[in-house]
Amino acid sequence: MNLDFSDEQKQLRDQIRRFLSEKCPSSAVRAILEGPESYDKALYRGLAEMGVLGAAIPEEFGGSGLTHLELCVVAEELGRALAPVPVSSSIYLAAEFLIQAGTSKQKELWLPKLAAGEAIGTFALSEGQGRTTPARISAKVEGGKLTGVKFPVADGDVADFAVVAARDEKGKVSLYLVELAAAGVRRETLESIDPTRGQARLVFDRAPAELLGAKGDGWHIASQVRDRAAVLMAFEQLGGADRALEMARDYALERMAFGRPIGSFQGIKHILADMYVSATLARSNCYYGAWALVSGAAELPVAAATARVSATTAFQHCAKNNIQVHGGMGFTWAFDCHLFYRRSNALALALGSQSTWETLLIERMSAGNAETAA
């Protein structure tokens, strides 16, 4: 088992890193944070032109025809740069739902637009705080019309369509594709710790809804797609953790106190060492998740939860301690430390909270052990 990227994939990583260093410096992230725009449209268009958005979308539907390994490479670099673009909602989730469960017509309509950056999609699952389970879904569809409320919905303020989990006429959870510009849809932008990744409340009042996948199979499909998205999200978190660690290391080497770099003091060394360990552990689990994702291995549910838990822990740990290494300056608006802290906390809640994924990991490992024992 080769748990490393190929030379071609490493070249892709270098190419994307150069592009993002030029087009997405921290000033570009701050422009979205402090400005009226919800995301960086020029950057998103540039990623589409590079073929990045269509990396895992089949060529017949306008994609680049690569694999999810390349998409993992892309995700890590987007995380390093804190790119303020709706890639996770559109590509990790919406595109995956269409690929996994969409009809030929649905794929032909939306996948080329997603790959070209001409449309944005999202997934509307949660209906408030707490772990989302099938029993907690109250949105319903009757006669092709959706009624209910979903929040928070990532990038729901800018998305063109949403894949919505709702109950069908028989009370089973199914998935529906809803155009958000249609009658009967109202959006409310929500405040969050990281305004560079928008959140919205979507209110549906008999909005037109088109079935996606088989009726009653919504929770099963959603679980599969969330696991796949969890691996990609973990790579974003890994990229952010690595960059926060690098920032702390570089500052520790250049900041002088008592005539010597602060990195020479034992207390700072311990902080940096702990950050390195957490990021390295996350990388190991992310690579395992990537292998399971691309190979279609039966271990994917456990691998996805493991990658998600370790990457969330690593990013939050590194972002927090990056501020500590910078000392009093790290808490100021002038330094970029808070950008990573904001994003680490925002991603920690995406696709479900840390405790949700920890519970899933325990449940899945326990189920696997029970099968082995039997």
N, C-alpha and C positions, 0 to 999 in steps of 0.2 A: 504494500500500500504506500503510494507516494503522496505524502501530505505536504506538498509544496506546489507553487504555481510554476508553469512552464516559462521558458525564456520569452516566448511571445506574449504571454500574459504579463510578465514583468515589464516588457517594453510598453504594453498598453498602459500599465500603471504609471510609468514614467511620463508618458505622453499626456495622460489626464492630469497628473500632478503639475506639469509645466503649464498646461492650459488654465488650471484653477489658480495657480500662483499668480498668473497674469490677469485673469478675469474675475477672480474672487478673493482679493485681499481682504483683510479685516475691515477696511474702509467700506467695501461693498456690502459686507454683512451689517455694518452699522447703519448704512444708508437705508436698508430695509427695516432695521430695528427702530430707527428714529423717524422714518418717513411714512408717507401715506400708502405706499405699495405693499401688497401682501407677500410678494415674492419677486425675485430678480428675473424679469421677463427676458432680458437680453442674454443672461447666463443660461437660462433654460433653452432658449432658441439655439445658442451655441452648442449645448450638449446634444441637442437633437441633430444638428448639422454634422456633428462628429460621429453620429450613429450610436451614441451611448445609450439613449433612451430605448432604442430598439434592440439592444444587445441580446436579450433572451426571447425576443419576439420572432416567430418564423418569418423567413424571407417572403413567403407568399402573402403575408399580411403587412408588408412594408418594413419588416425588421431587419436587423443585421445578420440574423441567422447564426449567432454565436451560442454560447452556453451560459448557464447560471454561474459558472466559475468566473467568466469575464464580468458578469454583473456583480459578483462579490468584490472583485477588484475595483470596480467603479464605486460601489457603496463605501468601501474603506476610504477612498480618496475624497468622496463627498463629505464624509464624516470629518476627515482631517481639516478640510477647508470650511466646515460649518456652512456648506452651501445652502443659501436660502431659496430652495426650489422644491416643488412638490413631487419629487421622484418617488419617495416611498409610497405615497398614496396612489399615484398614477401607475407606476411600473411594478413595484413589489406586490401591490394588492389588486387594483382594478384590472391591469393587464393579465395578471395571473388568473383571476376569476374568469375572464373571457377565454383564455387559453384552455383552462381546465373544464369549463362548463358551458361556454357560449355556443350558440348556434352558428352556422356558417354566415348567416346574415349579420348577426351581432358582431362577429369577428371582423367581417369585411367592412362594417360601418365604423367601428371604433378603434381597432388595433392600429391601422395605418395612421390615424390621427394622433394616437398616443405616442407612437414611434416618432412622428414628425413634430411633436410638441404643439400640435394644433388643438389638442383637447386635453383636459385634465379630468381624471377620475378619482374616486375615493370609495371607501368602504364605511357604511353606516351600520354599526352594530350596537354600541352602548346606548343605554337609555337612562344614564345617570351614574352615580357612584357605586362602587362595589364590583365584585366579580360578575361578569355577564355569563349567565347560563341560559339554556333553552327556556327554563321556567320563568325567567325574568323578562322575556321578550313579549311586549304587549302590542306593538305595532301590528296591524293586520291589513290584509288585502281581500277585498270583496268585489267581485265583478271587474277585476282589473284595475281597481282604484285603491290606493294606499292611504291609510290614515294612521297617524302616530307621530311621536316625537323622538328624535335621535340626537344625543349629545354626550360627550363632545365628539365631533366629527373632524378629523384632521383634514385641513385644506378644504373643508366644506364651504368656506366663504368664496372660493374661486373655482371650484370644480364644475365641470359641465354636466357630469352625470355621477350617480352614486349607485353602488351595489348595496342594496338594503336587505337586511335580515328581518323578515316579518312572518306572521302566521297566515297560512292560507285558509280557505273556506273550511277545511277539516281540522284546523287548529294546529297543524304541523308547521314547523319552521321551514320556510323556503326562502330562496333568494330572488330578488327582483331588481331589474335595471330601471332606474328612474332618471329622466332628464330633469336637471334642477332648474331649467328656465321655463318649465311647463307650468300651467295653471295649477294651483293647489299646493305650491311649494313656497315656503317662506324661510329665509335664512336670517340668523342673528349671529353676528360676530362675537365671539367670547374672548375675554381677556385671559392671557396665560403668561407663564413665567418667561416664555420665549416667543415674542411677537414675530420672529422671523419664520416661524412655523405656525401658520394660522389654525385656529380651532373655531368651530361653528356649532350652532344649534339649528337643526333642520326640523321644521314643522310641516307635516304632510296632512293636507285636508282633501281627501279623495283625489290625490294626484295620480295621473296615469302611470301604471307600473307594468313592466314586461317581465315575464318569468325568465329566470336565468337558471338553467339546469333543471333537473327533475323535481317535481313537486314533492315536498316532504323530505328532500335530501339536503336542505340548506345548511343544517348544522354540521353535517359530515363534510360537505364541500368547504365550508368556512374554516373548519378545524384544519383541514389539509393545507389550505392556502395560507392561513395564519402561521403554521409551522414553517412553511417555505419563506414567508416574509420575515419571520423571526430570525432566521439565519442571516438574511440580507441586512436587517436592522442591526443585528449584532456586529456585523462588519462595519457599519457606520459608527457604532459606539466604540469599536476597537480603534478606528482611525482617529476619533476624537480623543480617546485616552492616550494614544501614542503622541499626538501633537501636544497635549497638555503636559505630558511628561517631558517632552523635548523643551518646551517653554521653561519649565521649572529648572531643568538641568542647565540650560543656557544662562538663565538669570543667576543661578547659583555660582556659575563659573566667572561671571563678570562683575557681580556685585561685591564690593569690598567692605569689610568691617574689621576694625582693629589691625589694619595693614595686611589683610589676607582675604582671599575669596571666601564668601560664606559657605561655599560648597566644601570647604576643608573642615568645617565644624561637624562633629559627630551627629548632632541632632538633625542637621540638614541631610547628611548622608543616610541616616535611617529612613527619613521621609522618602527620599528618592529611591532607595532600595525597595521599600514597600510598594511604591508606585510601579516600579519595574516588574516586581513579582506579580502584581495583580494584572497588569497589561499582558505579560507573557502567558499567564494562565489562561486569560481570555483568548489570546491568539491561538493557543493549542485547541481550545474548545470550538472556536470559530472554524478552524481548518477541518476539524472533525465534522462539524455541521455542514460545511461546504461539500465534503466528500459524500455525506449521506444525501444531501440535496441533489447533487448531480447524478449519483449512481442509482437513485431511487431506492435506497436501502431501507429495510424494515426498521432500522435504528433511527430513522429521521425524527420521529416524535420525541424520543429521549435526547438525541443530539441537538435538536432545535431548542428544547427547553434548557439544556445545559449551556449552550452557547449564549442564549439570551440572559440567563441568570448571571453568568460570569462576566459577560460584556457590560451589563448594566452596573454590576458592582465595580468593575474596573474603571468605567468612565466617570461614575460619580466620585470614586475614591481619588482618581487622578485630577479631576477638575477641582475638587475641594482642596487637595493638598498643593495644587499649583498656586492657589491663592495664598496658602500658608507660607510657601517658600518665598513668595514675593513680599510677604510681610504687609505692613500698612499700605504700601503702594498697590498691592494686589486687590484691595477693596475699593479702589478708586475707579471712576468711570473712564479715566484716561487709559488704563491698562486693559488688555483684551481678556484677562482671566475670567471676568464675569460672563463673557460670551460663551465660553466653554461650560461654565457652571450652569448657565441657563439651559443650554442645549442638553446637557447631561440629565437634568431633571425632567425636561420635556420628553426626551426619548425613553426615560425610565417608566413613563406612563403609557407610551404608545403600545398598541396591541395588547394592552393589559399590564397591570402593575407588576412590580417585582414579586410581591407575595403571591400573585396569581400564577406566575410562571414557576415559582418555587413549589407551589401546591401541585401544579401539573407535573413537574419533574418527579415529585414523590409518588404521585398516583401512577405515573407511567412506569417508573422503576419497580414499584410494588407489584403492578400487574405483570410485568415481565418476569419478576422473580417467582410469582405464583404459577405462571405457565411453565417455567423451568422445573419447579418442584413437582408439578403435576406430571 
